[in-house]
């Protein structure tokens, strides 16, 4: 195995929804406000008390948490397991890359929204503060391999590095990936030293 | 990456139950017989028409398929996702290794069974015919790494090799692992050449 470059804590994203101001008002009413329940590790992000029902052609996911703050676009992040239940075939995408993704119906306490796109499976990625990236010789959109040990030990290949002065170090995966590797929130994984130049090439 | 030793087809195990003759009779009646719906890839194994309800302290899984033939012991194989729904914390085990595993309640059309053990998360493994194992220098209980490509490409480490003249080549994973890697039945994965002696040591 390659050498370890750094260790990073795991953050597991359960299914969740980001809402635009327009959609939030349609679902919860024009006077409604998001209620913060818990700050997430990435600065400014929080789990809201409010939830919606996500409806697909074959099934329903109830009580899907909204993650705030309000965004410019509405985005539904589900696992592949969830996608089978809904009867959708969403692509694996980084946040905000919604072109060509399937839509769904969102239902809230006040109204419903019919989305023509916005359902994705989140592309695993590692958030990194600019200082960490410089220290370890990585850049925004670098690709790294990430090692986990244990009886379901895995090496996640081609993990996208996202760098910003607003980010805190965190390896973001979804519930399928966490369950496959028996990972839990705040466990640590090993980011491996890239073994060749290809591993540092730009994503996409 | 290490060189490729051989390629193997993927077999994804959904949640399922193996039943002893005694438990089958309690659940389906003394005269009942298992009805074969589909042969599985491993010789003699088949998906049955019959299913049971699996009940845990926090939840229920309905219509859980029975895999035949009848076995000497009852065993319930679920995913980690399922385990959260049931409220159980089963260990990751190879088939038949049930000591210390949690129990559950099985309910069938005629009766119910209270198990004091038998619920496991299946340990991923690769079935291999004796001739294949000889050809590739592997033994029963060798450990190998298995490579999958794509946008959710993984290397599964420490995959247990099981060798028998009754086995056909197949990499067995559960639904969490399949979803994490975007694998589907009969896709091919790459078994890597072991990079050192440790990779060939005995499991457990």
Interface residues (C-beta under 8 A of the other chain):
Chain A: X79 X80 X81 X92 X123 X124 X151 X152 X153 X154 X155 X156 X157 X158 X175 X176 X177 X179 X180 X181 X182
Chain B: X79 X80 X81 X92 X123 X124 X151 X152 X153 X154 X155 X156 X157 X158 X175 X176 X177 X179 X180 X181 X182
